[in-house]
Amino acid sequence: MALIAAALALSPAIAHAAEVGFLNTLGGDWGGDGSVRIRTTMPSMPVKCRFSSTATESSMSLAGQCTSLAIFSRPLSATVKTNGKLYTGTYLGSKTGPATLRGTRSGNALNLEIRWARNVNGDRSAQLRIEKIGGDRMRLTTIDTNPQTGKIVITSQIDLRRL
């Protein structure tokens, strides 16, 4: 019985340690390509991106830029903190200004709700998924709803490799 009580008492510390290990894997310089839609009703355009990320025991900061020919160039950034269960932070990717992030981790991915500063695609909510793929790859995906059709649309998907 004492062993079970000790194991239960340690489980939050073990869970927090796992989160720390996960965040640390996201640090470094990243580059890659993908696609971006400015609006859910518009076609996607190819982009090339570069990011630099720093990670600590309880936070991660990712900043960089994506460019599509001469049509589109935008700085993007995300900062995320965790208390071991909940992730919160800020995302800057829309011209509406900084958006708040809130969500959880599932396996090798952070699933974060975006709350835009102003309406984007008819409302103020979307999703951001930061997914670690193996030891040297990461995928950033934003998902929103098309206000005209109600269908879910991937508004950006960027596949990155560690540089």
Secondary structure, DSSP 4 states (H G I P E B T S, - for coil): -HHHHHHHHHHHHHHHHHHHHHHHTT-EEEEEEEEE-SSTTSPPEEEEEEEEEEE-SSEEEEEEEEEETTTEEEEEEEEEEESSS-EEEEEE-STT--EEEEEEEETTEEEEEEEEEEEETTEEEEEEEEEEETTTEEEEEEEEE-TTT--EEEEEEEEEEE-
